Amino acid sequence: MSIFKIDLATAGKQTIDLNSGLLRFINCETASGALDLNGKVNVRLGQTDSETVVLRLNNAVSGVPARHITLSWDAQSGLTATFLLSPDKSTLDIDADPPAQLVTGELASNVGNASVTVGTSAVLLASAASTRKSLTIQNLGASEIYIGGSGVTTANGLKVASGQPWTTTTATGAYYAIGAAAGLDVRLLEET
């Protein structure tokens, strides 16, 4: 097991032989030693660029079939990243609580909620919104609902059982619902 640091002040690249071990991004510090939650390093597993992912504070890569991992980073003035590298992931508790909570997605600036009654004909739940960060639909009705596009039916829609929520963080289109029964209470929480 070893700990190593990377100075992120200038853009760079480093290749590591992981071979089914563990690589964990422990922390990122400023020149004064303060914790910085914004540092990031790109990780490429194997030889193709299509497998590049962003590694942030307290994220880990473990047990990957690719023997070589390439770390790359853009210039991040005044930051130093600290990593833990272990050839045997079984000797470490990699599920320990992080020292700080990090939100890695975009933050929403507005939160809206609504209640919609869904019956046996398709109804609009949420209009298309290009700024949508997430949409949660919860079925509080006594019977299942089915969600989808404007042509949703009970035969082609995504089933959401009574009492269950469904969330998307990627789709910005309009959502419709149809119920297996009339008068079903459906709640929405939308972040934009």
N, C-alpha and C positions, 0 to 999 in steps of 0.2 A: 504494500500500500504506500502511495506517495501523494504528497500535496505539492502542487506547482502553481505558479502565478503567471499571468499574462498581462503585460502592460498594453492596455487598449488605446493609448494615446495616439498611436499611428496604426493605420490599417495593416493587417497582416494575415498570415496563414501558417498553420502548424498541423502536421500529420502525426497521429498516435496509433499504436498497435494495441487495440483493445482486446481482441480475441476472447469474447464472451465474458469479459469482466464488467466493471462498472466505472463510468465517468460521471461525476456529479459536479455541477456548478454550485459551489458552496456559498460564495458571496462576491460582492463587487463593492470596492471602496474608493473613496475620493483620496486625493493626496494627503488630506488631513486625517484619514482613517475613519471617516464617517461612512456608514452603510449607504449605498446608492442602489435603489431598486430599478433603475432604468437601464443598466448595463445589459448587453445581449451579445451572443456569439452564435454564428451560424454553424451548423453541424452537417457534414455530408457523410453519409454512410456508404462505403464502397466507392465506386469509381464514377457514378453518374450524378450530374447536377440536379436531376429531377428528384433526388432523394434528400435535398437540403431542407433542414428544419431549423427553427430558431430556438436556442437554448437560453433560458433566463434563470434568474436566481432560484436556487433550490430545485431545479429540474435535473433529471438524470437520464443517461442512456445506459442500458445494461443488456447483457446477453444478446447482443446483435450478431447476426450471422456474418456481417461484413467484418473482416479482420482489421481493416484500416478505417480510421475515422479522421476526417479532415476538418479542423476548426478554422473558421475564417471570421474576420470582424472588420467592420468599418471603424474609422477613427472615432474614438470617444474620449475627448480631451479630459485628462486628469483622472481616469479610471483605471483600476487594476482589478482583474478578475482572478479569483482563487478557485482551483479545481481539486477534487480528490480523484485519484486514479487507483483502482484496485483490480488485480488480476482475478480475484475470487469474490464475486458479489455476495456469496452466502455468508461471509463473515461480517457483513455490515447490515445495520437496520436502515434500509433505504426508504422505509415508510414513516420515519419519525416526523413529528410535526415541524413545519418550517419555522425559522426564527422570526419571520415576518410574513404577512399575507400579501401576495402580489397579484394584482389584477392584470392579466395579460391581454385582454381584449380591449376594444375601444369602450370608453365610458359613455353611457347615455346621458343626454342633457335633459330629456323630458320623459316622464313616465305617465302613461294614460291607462285608465281601466274602464271597462264597460260590462254590461250585462245584456245578453241577447237571448231572446226566446227562439228556440229552434223547434221546428215541427217537421211534417212529412214532405215539405217542399223546400228546396234549397234556398238558403238565405245568406246574405253577405255578412260575414263575421268581421273582417278587417279589410279595408281598402288597401291597394298597393301603396307602398311608401318607400321611396328610395333611401331614406335616412334611417330606416328601421334597423335597430341593433338586435332586438329579440322580440319574439311574440310568444306568449304562453296562453294556451287555450285550455280551460278546465271544464269538464262536463260535470255539473252538479245535478243533472236530471236523473230520473229513475231508470232510464234506458240508455243504450249506447247512441252516440252520434257518429257521423262519418264526415271527415273534412277533406277538402280538395279544392280544385278550381271551380269555375262557374258551372261546369257540367257534372258536378259531383252527384252520385247516387249512392244508395245503400249497397249497391253491387260493386262500385269501383272506388269508393272513398276509403280513406285511412280511418279505421275504427278507433274510437276513443271511448272506453268503457265508462260506465257510471262511476263518478267520483274521481276519475283519473285526469291528470293534466298531460298536455303535449306541448313541447317547446321547440322553436326553431331559432337559430342565431345566424342563419345565412340567407334565408329567403325573404325577398322584399315584395313579392307579388300579393295579389288579393287572395283571401281565403274565404271559402264558403263552407256551409255545413248543412246537413240534412239529418233528421232524426229517425229512429225506428218507431217513435211515438210522437204525439203532439205535445206542445207545452214544456219542452225541456229547457232548463236553466243552464246557460253556458256563460262563463266568465272569461274575460280577456284582460291580459296585462301586456302592454306594448311599450317598449323602450325605444326612443328615437334620439 
